[in-house]
């Protein structure tokens, strides 16, 4: 699943090419045909991201809500239009570019009130200037759940995915199974500030980069990481442990990230 930096990068790029433009919108696949017909011809006022949710605002107060989920993909190319590749749920065409979105988990039009309810359910997003980290700390400090689960909970802290979770906690020497109520303010601030810095780097380079000492991976996301999907810790040379938190894979160096107590 794309992590928050990918969605913020898309929002930034799509805002630049679509804001203030009248868009032609279609559903080559057909599954969003009615929604596309309602939006087509409207002017896009802005595009923004809330965690892993991509939001397009239109001039009649309509909101297009996209969540890529595990298999969604965005393709951008300059005009002229070409034949869609695969099952394109929605195609947005401005005066210079075409955006195709394949396989999103969510592709829907939201009335204004439903949009407000959506963003109220999403936790503070480390990449948004209006994010309030105090709200995140208050929830974490009252929870017995492991910090590795809490920072992946999009209703607590938005934008963090599997790779960033393992990398941030390793960089800050925090065991993923540390209970939230054992995380002090100084430790939380380290997590928040590191997440903010790393995701900003991700937006800039359109890739997950948490280290400068390894070459880019050949995967879709071209990540450059310390311990995620690795076997040896780059610091202590000990073995990396792979395990699951709430059904999602996580990585840990038990020497560099000791569990308190």
C-alpha positions as CSV (number, residue, x, y, z in Angstrom):
1,X,0.0,0.0,0.0
2,X,1.4,3.5,-0.9
3,X,2.5,5.4,2.2
4,X,1.6,9.0,3.0
5,X,4.4,10.6,1.0
6,X,3.2,9.0,-2.2
7,X,-0.3,10.6,-1.8
8,X,1.1,14.0,-0.8
9,X,3.4,13.9,-3.8
10,X,0.4,13.1,-6.0
11,X,-1.7,15.9,-4.4
12,X,1.1,18.4,-5.0
13,X,1.6,17.4,-8.6
14,X,-2.1,17.2,-9.4
15,X,-2.9,20.5,-7.7
16,X,-0.2,22.2,-9.9
17,X,-1.7,20.9,-13.1
18,X,-5.4,20.9,-12.3
19,X,-6.1,23.7,-9.8
20,X,-8.3,26.4,-11.5
21,X,-8.9,24.2,-14.5
22,X,-12.0,22.7,-16.0
23,X,-11.6,19.0,-16.2
24,X,-13.0,16.3,-18.5
25,X,-13.6,13.2,-16.4
26,X,-14.5,9.7,-17.5
27,X,-14.4,6.1,-16.3
28,X,-12.9,4.0,-19.1
29,X,-13.5,0.9,-17.0
30,X,-17.2,1.9,-16.5
31,X,-17.4,1.3,-12.7
32,X,-17.4,5.1,-11.9
33,X,-19.3,6.2,-15.0
34,X,-22.1,8.0,-13.1
35,X,-19.8,9.8,-10.8
36,X,-17.5,10.8,-13.6
37,X,-20.5,12.3,-15.5
38,X,-21.4,14.4,-12.5
39,X,-17.9,15.8,-12.1
40,X,-17.0,16.2,-15.8
41,X,-16.9,19.8,-16.9
42,X,-16.5,21.2,-13.4
43,X,-13.6,23.3,-12.3
44,X,-11.1,21.8,-9.9
45,X,-10.4,24.3,-7.1
46,X,-7.6,22.4,-5.3
47,X,-6.2,18.9,-4.6
48,X,-4.9,17.9,-1.2
49,X,-4.0,14.9,0.9
50,X,-5.1,13.7,4.3
51,X,-2.8,10.8,5.3
52,X,-3.4,8.2,2.6
53,X,-6.6,9.9,1.2
54,X,-6.4,11.9,-2.0
55,X,-9.0,14.7,-2.2
56,X,-10.0,16.7,-5.3
57,X,-12.3,19.7,-4.6
58,X,-14.6,21.0,-7.3
59,X,-16.5,24.3,-7.8
60,X,-20.0,22.9,-6.9
61,X,-18.7,21.8,-3.4
62,X,-18.4,18.2,-4.7
63,X,-15.4,16.3,-3.4
64,X,-13.7,13.4,-5.2
65,X,-12.3,11.0,-2.6
66,X,-9.6,8.5,-3.7
67,X,-8.0,5.8,-1.5
68,X,-5.6,3.6,-3.4
69,X,-5.6,0.7,-0.9
70,X,-3.2,-2.2,-1.6
71,X,-3.4,-2.3,-5.4
72,X,-4.4,1.2,-6.6
73,X,-2.1,3.0,-9.0
74,X,-1.8,6.5,-10.4
75,X,-0.4,7.3,-13.8
76,X,0.3,10.8,-15.1
77,X,1.2,11.8,-18.7
78,X,1.0,14.8,-20.9
79,X,-1.6,15.3,-23.6
80,X,-2.6,14.0,-26.1
81,X,-4.6,11.2,-24.6
82,X,-3.6,7.7,-25.1
83,X,-5.5,4.4,-24.8
84,X,-6.0,3.5,-21.1
85,X,-3.7,0.9,-19.7
86,X,-5.6,-1.8,-17.7
87,X,-8.8,-1.2,-15.9
88,X,-8.8,2.6,-15.4
89,X,-11.5,3.5,-12.8
90,X,-11.2,7.2,-13.4
91,X,-9.5,9.5,-16.0
92,X,-9.0,13.2,-15.3
93,X,-8.0,15.4,-18.2
94,X,-6.9,19.0,-17.9
95,X,-5.4,21.3,-20.5
96,X,-1.9,19.8,-20.3
97,X,-2.0,16.4,-18.6
98,X,-4.0,13.2,-18.1
99,X,-4.3,11.4,-14.8
100,X,-5.4,7.7,-14.8
101,X,-6.2,5.9,-11.5
102,X,-6.4,2.1,-11.6
103,X,-7.8,-0.2,-8.9
104,X,-8.4,2.2,-6.0
105,X,-10.1,0.8,-2.9
106,X,-12.3,4.0,-2.8
107,X,-13.4,6.2,-5.6
108,X,-16.4,8.2,-4.7
109,X,-18.0,11.6,-4.6
110,X,-18.6,13.0,-1.1
111,X,-21.0,15.8,-0.1
112,X,-19.4,18.5,2.0
113,X,-20.7,17.1,5.3
114,X,-19.5,13.6,4.6
115,X,-16.1,15.0,3.6
116,X,-15.9,16.8,6.9
117,X,-16.8,13.5,8.8
118,X,-14.1,11.7,6.8
119,X,-11.3,14.1,7.7
120,X,-12.4,14.2,11.4
121,X,-11.9,10.4,11.5
122,X,-8.3,10.7,10.2
123,X,-5.6,11.4,12.7
124,X,-3.2,14.3,12.4
125,X,-1.0,14.0,9.3
126,X,2.7,14.6,9.8
127,X,3.0,16.2,6.4
128,X,0.2,18.8,6.9
129,X,1.0,22.2,8.3
130,X,-2.3,22.1,10.3
131,X,-1.4,18.9,12.1
132,X,-1.5,19.0,15.9
133,X,1.0,16.5,17.4
134,X,-0.5,17.1,20.9
135,X,-3.6,15.2,19.8
136,X,-1.5,12.2,18.7
137,X,0.5,12.2,21.9
138,X,-2.6,12.4,24.1
139,X,-4.0,9.3,22.4
140,X,-0.8,7.3,22.5
141,X,0.0,8.2,26.1
142,X,-3.4,6.8,27.2
143,X,-3.1,3.5,25.3
144,X,-1.7,0.1,26.3
145,X,-1.4,-0.9,22.6
146,X,2.1,-1.2,21.2
147,X,3.6,1.9,19.6
148,X,4.2,-0.1,16.4
149,X,0.5,-0.5,16.1
150,X,-0.5,3.0,17.2
151,X,1.6,4.9,14.6
152,X,0.2,2.7,11.9
153,X,-3.4,3.4,13.0
154,X,-4.6,6.1,10.6
155,X,-7.1,7.4,13.1
156,X,-4.2,8.1,15.5
157,X,-1.4,9.3,13.3
158,X,-1.9,9.5,9.5
159,X,0.5,8.7,6.7
160,X,2.8,6.1,8.3
161,X,2.9,2.6,6.6
162,X,4.9,-0.6,7.1
163,X,8.2,0.6,5.8
164,X,8.3,4.0,7.6
165,X,7.1,2.3,10.9
166,X,10.0,-0.1,11.0
167,X,12.5,2.5,9.9
168,X,11.5,5.3,12.3
169,X,11.3,3.1,15.3
170,X,14.7,1.6,14.5
171,X,16.2,5.1,14.0
172,X,14.9,6.2,17.3
173,X,15.9,2.9,19.2
174,X,12.3,2.2,20.1
175,X,11.0,-1.4,20.4
176,X,7.8,-1.7,18.3
177,X,6.1,-3.6,21.2
178,X,6.6,-0.7,23.7
179,X,3.2,0.2,25.1
180,X,1.9,3.6,24.1
181,X,1.6,4.7,27.8
182,X,5.3,4.0,28.2
183,X,6.2,6.5,25.5
184,X,7.1,9.8,27.1
185,X,6.8,13.2,25.5
186,X,10.5,13.4,24.5
187,X,10.3,10.0,22.9
188,X,7.1,10.8,21.1
189,X,8.6,14.1,19.8
190,X,11.5,12.1,18.3
191,X,9.1,9.8,16.5
192,X,6.9,12.7,15.2
193,X,9.9,14.8,14.1
194,X,11.6,11.9,12.4
195,X,8.4,10.9,10.6
196,X,7.9,14.5,9.4
197,X,11.4,14.8,8.1
198,X,11.5,11.4,6.4
199,X,8.1,11.7,4.7
200,X,9.1,15.2,3.5
201,X,12.2,13.6,1.9
202,X,9.9,11.0,0.4
203,X,7.7,13.7,-1.2
204,X,10.7,15.4,-2.6
205,X,12.3,12.3,-4.2
206,X,9.1,10.3,-4.7
207,X,10.7,7.4,-2.9
208,X,11.2,6.1,0.6
209,X,14.7,7.2,1.7
210,X,15.8,6.6,5.3
211,X,19.5,6.2,4.7
212,X,22.2,7.4,2.3
213,X,24.3,4.3,2.6
214,X,22.4,1.8,0.4
215,X,21.4,1.8,-3.3
216,X,17.8,2.1,-4.3
217,X,15.8,-1.1,-4.2
218,X,14.4,-2.5,-7.5
219,X,10.8,-2.5,-6.0
220,X,8.0,-0.3,-7.2
221,X,8.8,2.3,-4.5
222,X,12.6,2.3,-5.0
223,X,13.2,2.5,-1.2
224,X,16.6,3.0,0.4
225,X,16.2,1.7,4.0
226,X,18.1,0.4,7.0
227,X,16.3,-2.7,8.3
228,X,13.0,-3.1,6.4
229,X,13.2,-6.5,4.6
230,X,16.8,-6.8,5.6
231,X,18.5,-9.6,7.6
232,X,21.4,-7.8,9.2
233,X,21.3,-4.6,11.3
234,X,23.7,-2.0,9.8
235,X,24.6,-0.7,13.2
236,X,25.3,-3.8,15.4
237,X,25.5,-6.4,12.7
238,X,23.0,-8.5,14.6
239,X,20.1,-10.4,13.1
240,X,16.9,-8.5,12.2
241,X,13.8,-10.1,13.5
242,X,10.7,-10.2,11.3
243,X,7.3,-10.5,12.9
244,X,3.7,-9.3,12.6
245,X,1.8,-6.5,14.3
246,X,-1.9,-6.7,13.6
247,X,-1.3,-8.8,10.6
248,X,1.3,-6.5,9.0
249,X,5.0,-7.3,8.8
250,X,7.4,-5.4,10.9
251,X,11.2,-5.5,11.4
252,X,13.2,-5.1,14.6
253,X,16.8,-5.2,15.9
254,X,16.4,-6.4,19.5
255,X,19.9,-5.2,20.3
256,X,19.4,-1.7,19.1
257,X,15.8,-1.5,20.1
258,X,15.5,-3.1,23.5
259,X,12.1,-3.6,25.1
260,X,11.8,-1.5,28.3
261,X,11.7,-3.5,31.4
